Amino acid sequence: MKKIYILLFLLGSFGIKAHELIVANPYSAQFKKAYALYPSIPKGLLESVAFTQSRFTHLDSQEQSCIGLPKAYGVMGLIADGKNYFRNNLTKISQLSGFSESEIKNNPETNIIAYAAAFNALQQQNNLFNKSIGDYQSIFTELSELPVSNDLINNFALNSHLYQIYWFLNNGEFQDAYSFPDYHLNLKTIFGSNYEILSSSSVKLSKTNISNNEGQNYKLNNILSPDYPPALWTPAPSCNYNGRGGTAITAVTIHDVEGSYAGCISWFQNCASSVSAHYVVRSSDGQITQMVLEINRAWHVGSENSYCVGIEHEGYNNTPIWYTLPMYTASAALVKDICVDNGINPLRTYYGPGCSGGYTSCLQGSCVKVKGHQMFPNQTHTDPGPYWNWDKYYKLINNTYSLITYTAVTGNFYDSGGAGGNYTDDERKVYLFTSPGATNITLNFTAFSTESGYDYLFIRNGGNINSPLIGKYSGTVSPGTITSTNDSLLVEFRSDCGIVSSGWAANYTINGIVAASLDIISSVQNNSLVVFPNPFTNQINISFNLENSGDVNISLLDVLGREILNTKSKENPGTIIKTISAPQLANGVYWIKLDTGKNILYKKLLKE
């Protein structure tokens, strides 16, 4: 939405909890060896780079980035061919360490130890021993692949890289998980006023200044995203995008970078790359940077660029740890905004399983408007790959819905077309069968027909959209009889924009506590219990005959059999008349339950 507002999320409150990012480090022995060889390097520094660049994965066979980002190698994520834009830090580390480039690329241990040797060499050159950890920014910078430039965008990208390294080092959960000490870092001291931008999702700014609510200024002149105010605005040069030629925006393309957030931002400044996307999303906290206006045609999905908005997500498609909840949440909010602004129905988001391969095996038709790069026609890339959680993403984008609730003891259940009609296109209907205290819910389908492979019925064991899935049904194979194991059963139906069908017919029963209501129905004709007036307004008179002295328990129940009021008394034989006051009850159906110790009688009431 085209509006200006301020939304400041610090990493500690908006970002993912560190323990959710912790991944096994299969090279802990190699890191220990590197520290033993070069004891001047503080423990944790090598892991901070490996985590930021690869999430402790030896990069050697990952797919070529769909944006042409230079390929990274090894646990430390080093660049051999920066394509005349990134620095070839693998070559730099080879020169400083004495290991060959081939050894560094192909052997994980050599990759780690070579980086440590290069780090130690720069410590010696700069006499950086026994210094504060914050003083090592210059070495991290020199060993990075990112361009060192006074250009605002590249400066911001490099600082984003450094911020990720120090954020890792400063987190206690990472310290425990990867066995390095707490250096008691103050990131605000290390990054100064830059900290407020580097750690937040949005800032207050003008064309000439960036500031926070306390009036602190940032030295870079980043401009708030014109299309999506929570994002930062770091525009790509005009050499990497063009106009849409009047073509309307009708789809959103989901990518992964096959690299880092900072690297992607920087790479889009490179005219030789001939690529761009409209937005880039950071893994650790969901920070978003916009790089191309939505009205322009970014270059990210080949022949389909003219009608698409492209979103790049930090990480690698073969390493699911990059796909964090903050990333999904921030990206989904962005997609919702794009859909609203461009008249795209967000229900047309792909929600099937993650896909391996390119468009020949992952292609989705024109009904699906929010989908992966690999799902568009005529593509050669496979991002975001098999680990992108499309169902989670769909529900984050479509996080509001109307709920139709069934609470009667038994009844019929039809699709939106009723007993004889068809459901409609672009439906998302959610139905809840529930009663507090019920033992289970039974749903029995007597007819079922949906468009096979496109329109789906989801049945869940519980009362919300994320309850355990019992089954997902499409086509003409009936779900049959479904029984929950608790007091709720949730049914969700999704249809696409194509063919409709006759849907379903089913009957249901809510079992357990509400079975008392079935007993009530069978006891309605019992004339030994008289209730008047009926309908009632504020009070109910109850008359009955009691054969023997004893305790009498009179309860007022709602339509589900739940007790609302109760009165107990000891009575003698004869005709008994009791009065219950209930002025605050809503209009509707109620029941009187009379328990004499010998008999239990019920009578139906109507409140008007």
Protein Blocks (a to p, Z undefined) as FASTA:
>chain_A
ZZdddddddfklmmccfklmpccdfklmmmmmmmmmmmmbcghjlmmmmmmmnoopacfk
bccdfklpacdedjkopafbgohmaccfklmmmmmnopafklmmmmmklmmmmmmmmmmm
mmmmnopghiafklmmmmmmmmpmbdcdfbfklmmmmmmmmmmmmmmmmpmklmmmnopa
dehiafklmnmmmlmmmmpcbdcddfkbccdfkopacfbfcdcdfklmmbccddddfklg
ccekhpacfbdcdddekiafklmmmmmmpmklopacfbdcdfklopacdfbdfkbccdfk
ljmmmmpccdddeddfklmklmcfklmmmmmmmmmmmmmmnopafklpcfbdcdeddfkl
moccfklmbdcfklpghiabfbebjmlcfklmmmmmmmcccddddfbfbdcdddfkljmb
ccdehiacddddddehiabdcdddfbdcddehkaccdddedjbfkbccfbdcehjbdgbj
addfbfbdcddddddfkdcdehiadddddehjkmmmmmmmmmmmpmkbccdddddfkbcc
dddddfbgcddddddddfkopafbdcdddddedjdddddddfkbccddddddddehlacc
ddddddZZ
